[in-house]
Amino acid sequence: MHDLVFPPHALDEMRKDGLTKDDIYTVVGNCDDKIERLDGRAVYRRLLDDGRYVVVVIEDDDVTVVSAWCDKRRSRRRRR
């Protein structure tokens, strides 16, 4: 996999849910589910080993992370 680009918006969204760049690389590199959207973007989803269900949206250039978040409804991790 090539290096991903993390614009400020994506980093802000990741920070809100405590996601690291390693988490994003894990989701994109070994996703449970990938959806190709009509606008050219791709949505990658994966349930991580720690129980978090992470969603990552990648721009149509295949390197720019648009956004990333933890889907708390699908996660198996206890909420605080």
N, CA, C and O atoms as a printed pandas DataFrame, in Angstrom:
     atom_number atom_name residue_name chain_id  residue_number  x_coord  y_coord  z_coord
0              1         N          MET        A               1    0.848   -1.177    0.000
1              2        CA          MET        A               1    0.000    0.000    0.000
2              3         C          MET        A               1    0.894    1.240    0.000
3              4         O          MET        A               1    1.948    1.266    0.635
4              5         N          HIS        A               2    0.454    2.249   -0.715
5              6        CA          HIS        A               2    1.204    3.497   -0.765
6              7         C          HIS        A               2    0.868    4.373    0.443
7              8         O          HIS        A               2   -0.067    4.092    1.192
8              9         N          ASP        A               3    1.639    5.423    0.611
9             10        CA          ASP        A               3    1.424    6.324    1.736
10            11         C          ASP        A               3    0.127    7.107    1.558
11            12         O          ASP        A               3   -0.193    7.557    0.458
12            13         N          LEU        A               4   -0.599    7.261    2.633
13            14        CA          LEU        A               4   -1.839    8.029    2.614
14            15         C          LEU        A               4   -1.559    9.476    2.996
15            16         O          LEU        A               4   -0.605    9.770    3.717
16            17         N          VAL        A               5   -2.405   10.371    2.501
17            18        CA          VAL        A               5   -2.313   11.795    2.822
18            19         C          VAL        A               5   -3.430   12.111    3.805
19            20         O          VAL        A               5   -4.584   11.748    3.575
20            21         N          PHE        A               6   -3.092   12.788    4.904
21            22        CA          PHE        A               6   -4.047   13.113    5.958
22            23         C          PHE        A               6   -4.233   14.631    6.053
23            24         O          PHE        A               6   -3.465   15.300    6.744
24            25         N          PRO        A               7   -5.249   15.188    5.362
25            26        CA          PRO        A               7   -5.514   16.631    5.469
26            27         C          PRO        A               7   -5.965   16.989    6.891
27            28         O          PRO        A               7   -6.351   16.107    7.658
28            29         N          PRO        A               8   -5.917   18.268    7.242
29            30        CA          PRO        A               8   -6.305   18.696    8.597
30            31         C          PRO        A               8   -7.701   18.230    9.019
31            32         O          PRO        A               8   -7.892   17.841   10.171
32            33         N          HIS        A               9   -8.672   18.263    8.115
33            34        CA          HIS        A               9  -10.025   17.826    8.484
34            35         C          HIS        A               9  -10.026   16.365    8.920
35            36         O          HIS        A               9  -10.636   16.013    9.930
36            37         N          ALA        A              10   -9.351   15.528    8.167
37            38        CA          ALA        A              10   -9.300   14.105    8.512
38            39         C          ALA        A              10   -8.612   13.894    9.856
39            40         O          ALA        A              10   -9.062   13.084   10.667
40            41         N          LEU        A              11   -7.529   14.617   10.091
41            42        CA          LEU        A              11   -6.825   14.497   11.379
42            43         C          LEU        A              11   -7.709   14.949   12.541
43            44         O          LEU        A              11   -7.682   14.341   13.611
44            45         N          ASP        A              12   -8.486   16.002   12.339
45            46        CA          ASP        A              12   -9.415   16.460   13.381
46            47         C          ASP        A              12  -10.462   15.401   13.698
47            48         O          ASP        A              12  -10.741   15.127   14.866
48            49         N          GLU        A              13  -11.038   14.809   12.662
49            50        CA          GLU        A              13  -12.050   13.764   12.863
50            51         C          GLU        A              13  -11.443   12.545   13.553
51            52         O          GLU        A              13  -12.076   11.951   14.426
52            53         N          MET        A              14  -10.242   12.174   13.178
53            54        CA          MET        A              14   -9.568   11.042   13.812
54            55         C          MET        A              14   -9.320   11.325   15.284
55            56         O          MET        A              14   -9.542   10.467   16.138
56            57         N          ARG        A              15   -8.866   12.513   15.568
57            58        CA          ARG        A              15   -8.556   12.900   16.951
58            59         C          ARG        A              15   -9.798   12.817   17.837
59            60         O          ARG        A              15   -9.710   12.399   18.992
60            61         N          LYS        A              16  -10.949   13.213   17.303
61            62        CA          LYS        A              16  -12.197   13.179   18.079
62            63         C          LYS        A              16  -12.516   11.778   18.583
63            64         O          LYS        A              16  -13.035   11.612   19.687
64            65         N          ASP        A              17  -12.206   10.771   17.773
65            66        CA          ASP        A              17  -12.509    9.389   18.152
66            67         C          ASP        A              17  -11.280    8.603   18.599
67            68         O          ASP        A              17  -11.353    7.388   18.783
68            69         N          GLY        A              18  -10.162    9.285   18.773
69            70        CA          GLY        A              18   -8.963    8.619   19.266
70            71         C          GLY        A              18   -8.345    7.657   18.276
71            72         O          GLY        A              18   -7.741    6.664   18.681
72            73         N          LEU        A              19   -8.482    7.926   16.979
73            74        CA          LEU        A              19   -7.921    7.055   15.954
74            75         C          LEU        A              19   -6.512    7.510   15.590
75            76         O          LEU        A              19   -6.225    8.706   15.549
76            77         N          THR        A              20   -5.652    6.556   15.330
77            78        CA          THR        A              20   -4.286    6.849   14.926
78            79         C          THR        A              20   -4.120    6.580   13.424
79            80         O          THR        A              20   -4.983    5.977   12.786
80            81         N          LYS        A              21   -3.009    7.034   12.892
81            82        CA          LYS        A              21   -2.723    6.732   11.485
82            83         C          LYS        A              21   -2.567    5.228   11.291
83            84         O          LYS        A              21   -2.950    4.692   10.251
84            85         N          ASP        A              22   -2.008    4.547   12.282
85            86        CA          ASP        A              22   -1.886    3.084   12.200
86            87         C          ASP        A              22   -3.262    2.428   12.096
87            88         O          ASP        A              22   -3.433    1.470   11.342
88            89         N          ASP        A              23   -4.244    2.934   12.845
89            90        CA          ASP        A              23   -5.611    2.416   12.751
90            91         C          ASP        A              23   -6.137    2.556   11.324
91            92         O          ASP        A              23   -6.754    1.637   10.785
92            93         N          ILE        A              24   -5.884    3.714   10.723
93            94        CA          ILE        A              24   -6.382    3.977    9.368
94            95         C          ILE        A              24   -5.716    3.048    8.365
95            96         O          ILE        A              24   -6.385    2.487    7.497
96            97         N          TYR        A              25   -4.402    2.883    8.479
97            98        CA          TYR        A              25   -3.703    1.968    7.578
98            99         C          TYR        A              25   -4.215    0.536    7.742
99           100         O          TYR        A              25   -4.313   -0.199    6.759
100          101         N          THR        A              26   -4.540    0.136    8.961
101          102        CA          THR        A              26   -5.083   -1.200    9.200
102          103         C          THR        A              26   -6.428   -1.371    8.506
103          104         O          THR        A              26   -6.674   -2.392    7.864
104          105         N          VAL        A              27   -7.295   -0.374    8.634
105          106        CA          VAL        A              27   -8.627   -0.458    8.025
106          107         C          VAL        A              27   -8.524   -0.502    6.508
107          108         O          VAL        A              27   -9.151   -1.344    5.865
108          109         N          VAL        A              28   -7.736    0.402    5.931
109          110        CA          VAL        A              28   -7.629    0.476    4.477
110          111         C          VAL        A              28   -6.889   -0.739    3.913
111          112         O          VAL        A              28   -7.260   -1.252    2.858
112          113         N          GLY        A              29   -5.868   -1.191    4.593
113          114        CA          GLY        A              29   -5.074   -2.309    4.102
114          115         C          GLY        A              29   -5.720   -3.663    4.258
115          116         O          GLY        A              29   -5.389   -4.592    3.522
116          117         N          ASN        A              30   -6.640   -3.797    5.206
117          118        CA          ASN        A              30   -7.258   -5.096    5.474
118          119         C          ASN        A              30   -8.700   -4.883    5.914
119          120         O          ASN        A              30   -9.078   -5.242    7.029
120          121         N          CYS        A              31   -9.494   -4.300    5.039
121          122        CA          CYS        A              31  -10.878   -3.954    5.401
122          123         C          CYS        A              31  -11.784   -5.176    5.389
123          124         O          CYS        A              31  -11.539   -6.154    4.682
124          125         N          ASP        A              32  -12.843   -5.091    6.199
125          126        CA          ASP        A              32  -13.893   -6.107    6.186
126          127         C          ASP        A              32  -14.866   -5.842    5.044
127          128         O          ASP        A              32  -15.494   -6.761    4.518
128          129         N          ASP        A              33  -14.979   -4.568    4.668
129          130        CA          ASP        A              33  -15.981   -4.155    3.687
130          131         C          ASP        A              33  -15.478   -2.916    2.962
131          132         O          ASP        A              33  -14.967   -1.989    3.591
132          133         N          LYS        A              34  -15.620   -2.898    1.645
133          134        CA          LYS        A              34  -15.238   -1.724    0.851
134          135         C          LYS        A              34  -16.389   -1.383   -0.076
135          136         O          LYS        A              34  -16.927   -2.244   -0.772
136          137         N          ILE        A              35  -16.756   -0.105   -0.071
137          138        CA          ILE        A              35  -17.856    0.358   -0.915
138          139         C          ILE        A              35  -17.321    1.434   -1.850
139          140         O          ILE        A              35  -16.782    2.446   -1.404
140          141         N          GLU        A              36  -17.476    1.206   -3.148
141          142        CA          GLU        A              36  -17.100    2.209   -4.142
142          143         C          GLU        A              36  -18.316    3.104   -4.370
143          144         O          GLU        A              36  -19.365    2.639   -4.814
144          145         N          ARG        A              37  -18.165    4.386   -4.061
145          146        CA          ARG        A              37  -19.272    5.322   -4.224
146          147         C          ARG        A              37  -19.294    5.883   -5.641
147          148         O          ARG        A              37  -18.289    5.842   -6.350
148          149         N          LEU        A              38  -20.448    6.406   -6.045
149          150        CA          LEU        A              38  -20.598    6.963   -7.380
150          151         C          LEU        A              38  -19.737    8.202   -7.602
151          152         O          LEU        A              38  -19.393    8.515   -8.742
152          153         N          ASP        A              39  -19.384    8.909   -6.537
153          154        CA          ASP        A              39  -18.559   10.110   -6.669
154          155         C          ASP        A              39  -17.066    9.789   -6.768
155          156         O          ASP        A              39  -16.237   10.699   -6.791
156          157         N          GLY        A              40  -16.723    8.508   -6.827
157          158        CA          GLY        A              40  -15.336    8.093   -6.968
158          159         C          GLY        A              40  -14.640    7.783   -5.661
159          160         O          GLY        A              40  -13.584    7.150   -5.654
160          161         N          ARG        A              41  -15.212    8.216   -4.568
161          162        CA          ARG        A              41  -14.624    7.917   -3.262
162          163         C          ARG        A              41  -14.895    6.475   -2.872
163          164         O          ARG        A              41  -15.830    5.842   -3.363
164          165         N          ALA        A              42  -14.057    5.973   -1.978
165          166        CA          ALA        A              42  -14.232    4.608   -1.477
166          167         C          ALA        A              42  -14.378    4.659    0.039
167          168         O          ALA        A              42  -13.704    5.437    0.714
168          169         N          VAL        A              43  -15.269    3.820    0.566
169          170        CA          VAL        A              43  -15.499    3.729    2.000
170          171         C          VAL        A              43  -14.995    2.364    2.464
171          172         O          VAL        A              43  -15.439    1.323    1.980
172          173         N          TYR        A              44  -14.069    2.392    3.404
173          174        CA          TYR        A              44  -13.503    1.174    3.979
174          175         C          TYR        A              44  -14.005    1.032    5.404
175          176         O          TYR        A              44  -14.045    2.004    6.158
176          177         N          ARG        A              45  -14.391   -0.193    5.772
177          178        CA          ARG        A              45  -14.883   -0.423    7.132
178          179         C          ARG        A              45  -14.245   -1.690    7.688
179          180         O          ARG        A              45  -14.017   -2.670    6.979
180          181         N          ARG        A              46  -13.965   -1.626    8.993
181          182        CA          ARG        A              46  -13.354   -2.793    9.649
182          183         C          ARG        A              46  -13.618   -2.758   11.144
183          184         O          ARG        A              46  -13.603   -1.702   11.776
184          185         N          LEU        A              47  -13.858   -3.936   11.689
185          186        CA          LEU        A              47  -13.942   -4.113   13.132
186          187         C          LEU        A              47  -12.535   -4.445   13.616
187          188         O          LEU        A              47  -12.004   -5.515   13.318
188          189         N          LEU        A              48  -11.937   -3.526   14.362
189          190        CA          LEU        A              48  -10.577   -3.727   14.858
190          191         C          LEU        A              48  -10.565   -4.726   16.004
191          192         O          LEU        A              48  -11.604   -5.018   16.596
192          193         N          ASP        A              49   -9.388   -5.245   16.312
193          194        CA          ASP        A              49   -9.241   -6.253   17.366
194          195         C          ASP        A              49   -9.716   -5.765   18.728
195          196         O          ASP        A              49  -10.144   -6.565   19.561
196          197         N          ASP        A              50   -9.643   -4.453   18.960
197          198        CA          ASP        A              50  -10.055   -3.920   20.262
198          199         C          ASP        A              50  -11.553   -3.636   20.338
199          200         O          ASP        A              50  -12.028   -3.107   21.343
200          201         N          GLY        A              51  -12.308   -3.981   19.284
201          202        CA          GLY        A              51  -13.756   -3.840   19.306
202          203         C          GLY        A              51  -14.294   -2.582   18.651
203          204         O          GLY        A              51  -15.510   -2.425   18.538
204          205         N          ARG        A              52  -13.426   -1.684   18.216
205          206        CA          ARG        A              52  -13.886   -0.470   17.541
206          207         C          ARG        A              52  -14.197   -0.780   16.084
207          208         O          ARG        A              52  -13.432   -1.471   15.411
208          209         N          TYR        A              53  -15.325   -0.263   15.600
209          210        CA          TYR        A              53  -15.710   -0.400   14.200
210          211         C          TYR        A              53  -15.367    0.924   13.522
211          212         O          TYR        A              53  -16.010    1.942   13.780
212          213         N          VAL        A              54  -14.364    0.909   12.664
213          214        CA          VAL        A              54  -13.822    2.139   12.090
214          215         C          VAL        A              54  -14.215    2.256   10.618
215          216         O          VAL        A              54  -14.172    1.287    9.860
216          217         N          VAL        A              55  -14.599    3.479   10.243
217          218        CA          VAL        A              55  -14.978    3.798    8.867
218          219         C          VAL        A              55  -13.985    4.837    8.342
219          220         O          VAL        A              55  -13.699    5.828    9.013
220          221         N          VAL        A              56  -13.469    4.601    7.143
221          222        CA          VAL        A              56  -12.519    5.523    6.510
222          223         C          VAL        A              56  -13.000    5.821    5.095
223          224         O          VAL        A              56  -13.332    4.908    4.339
224          225         N          VAL        A              57  -13.036    7.100    4.742
225          226        CA          VAL        A              57  -13.408    7.515    3.387
226          227         C          VAL        A              57  -12.153    8.026    2.697
227          228         O          VAL        A              57  -11.456    8.900    3.213
228          229         N          ILE        A              58  -11.872    7.463    1.512
229          230        CA          ILE        A              58  -10.691    7.827    0.734
230          231         C          ILE        A              58  -11.145    8.498   -0.565
231          232         O          ILE        A              58  -12.080    8.037   -1.219
232          233         N          GLU        A              59  -10.469    9.595   -0.929
233          234        CA          GLU        A              59  -10.770   10.343   -2.147
234          235         C          GLU        A              59  -10.496    9.469   -3.368
235          236         O          GLU        A              59   -9.839    8.433   -3.263
236          237         N          ASP        A              60  -10.998    9.888   -4.518
237          238        CA          ASP        A              60  -10.849    9.090   -5.737
238          239         C          ASP        A              60   -9.407    8.980   -6.231
239          240         O          ASP        A              60   -9.137    8.242   -7.178
240          241         N          ASP        A              61   -8.475    9.706   -5.601
241          242        CA          ASP        A              61   -7.058    9.564   -5.949
242          243         C          ASP        A              61   -6.411    8.367   -5.245
243          244         O          ASP        A              61   -5.238    8.072   -5.475
244          245         N          ASP        A              62   -7.165    7.686   -4.399
245          246        CA          ASP        A              62   -6.724    6.488   -3.659
246          247         C          ASP        A              62   -5.644    6.748   -2.615
247          248         O          ASP        A              62   -5.054    5.794   -2.109
248          249         N          VAL        A              63   -5.364    8.007   -2.276
249          250        CA          VAL        A              63   -4.359    8.291   -1.260
250          251         C          VAL        A              63   -4.813    9.308   -0.219
251          252         O          VAL        A              63   -4.255    9.342    0.877
252          253         N          THR        A              64   -5.802   10.131   -0.525
253          254        CA          THR        A              64   -6.208   11.195    0.383
254          255         C          THR        A              64   -7.351   10.729    1.276
255          256         O          THR        A              64   -8.413   10.340    0.791
256          257         N          VAL        A              65   -7.123   10.771    2.581
257          258        CA          VAL        A              65   -8.158   10.410    3.548
258          259         C          VAL        A              65   -9.098   11.607    3.685
259          260         O          VAL        A              65   -8.674   12.687    4.096
260          261         N          VAL        A              66  -10.365   11.416    3.343
261          262        CA          VAL        A              66  -11.359   12.481    3.447
262          263         C          VAL        A              66  -11.820   12.613    4.893
263          264         O          VAL        A              66  -11.885   13.714    5.441
264          265         N          SER        A              67  -12.140   11.471    5.501
265          266        CA          SER        A              67  -12.615   11.458    6.877
266          267         C          SER        A              67  -12.465   10.053    7.447
267          268         O          SER        A              67  -12.337    9.076    6.709
268          269         N          ALA        A              68  -12.484    9.975    8.755
269          270        CA          ALA        A              68  -12.409    8.685    9.435
270          271         C          ALA        A              68  -13.063    8.833   10.795
271          272         O          ALA        A              68  -12.897    9.854   11.462
272          273         N          TRP        A              69  -13.807    7.817   11.207
273          274        CA          TRP        A              69  -14.479    7.872   12.492
274          275         C          TRP        A              69  -14.761    6.463   12.998
275          276         O          TRP        A              69  -14.674    5.482   12.259
276          277         N          CYS        A              70  -15.095    6.397   14.257
277          278        CA          CYS        A              70  -15.471    5.151   14.902
278          279         C          CYS        A              70  -16.998    5.099   14.951
279          280         O          CYS        A              70  -17.629    5.973   15.544
280          281         N          ASP        A              71  -17.585    4.092   14.339
281          282        CA          ASP        A              71  -19.036    3.922   14.341
282          283         C          ASP        A              71  -19.411    3.253   15.664
283          284         O          ASP        A              71  -19.305    2.036   15.814
284          285         N          LYS        A              72  -19.843    4.059   16.597
285          286        CA          LYS        A              72  -20.102    3.563   17.956
286          287         C          LYS        A              72  -21.275    2.586   18.020
287          288         O          LYS        A              72  -21.323    1.748   18.921
288          289         N          ARG        A              73  -22.204    2.676   17.099
289          290        CA          ARG        A              73  -23.334    1.741   17.098
290          291         C          ARG        A              73  -22.911    0.342   16.695
291          292         O          ARG        A              73  -23.522   -0.636   17.125
292          293         N          ARG        A              74  -21.879    0.232   15.879
293          294        CA          ARG        A              74  -21.417   -1.088   15.426
294          295         C          ARG        A              74  -20.234   -1.612   16.222
295          296         O          ARG        A              74  -19.863   -2.778   16.088
296          297         N          SER        A              75  -19.647   -0.770   17.039
297          298        CA          SER        A              75  -18.490   -1.182   17.831
298          299         C          SER        A              75  -18.893   -2.158   18.920
299          300         O          SER        A              75  -20.028   -2.147   19.397
300          301         N          ARG        A              76  -17.961   -2.990   19.299
301          302        CA          ARG        A              76  -18.186   -3.951   20.374
302          303         C          ARG        A              76  -17.441   -3.544   21.629
303          304         O          ARG        A              76  -17.341   -4.314   22.584
304          305         N          ARG        A              77  -16.932   -2.357   21.621
305          306        CA          ARG        A              77  -16.175   -1.840   22.762
306          307         C          ARG        A              77  -17.121   -1.127   23.706
307          308         O          ARG        A              77  -18.029   -0.418   23.271
308          309         N          ARG        A              78  -16.910   -1.313   24.982
309          310        CA          ARG        A              78  -17.770   -0.656   25.965
310          311         C          ARG        A              78  -17.586    0.851   25.916
311          312         O          ARG        A              78  -16.469    1.354   25.797
312          313         N          ARG        A              79  -18.685    1.552   26.010
313          314        CA          ARG        A              79  -18.635    3.020   26.070
314          315         C          ARG        A              79  -18.351    3.446   27.485
315          316         O          ARG        A              79  -18.749    2.780   28.441
316          317         N          ARG        A              80  -17.659    4.563   27.615
317          318        CA          ARG        A              80  -17.325    5.084   28.946
318          319         C          ARG        A              80  -18.453    5.933   29.467
319          320         O          ARG        A              80  -18.365    6.465   30.574
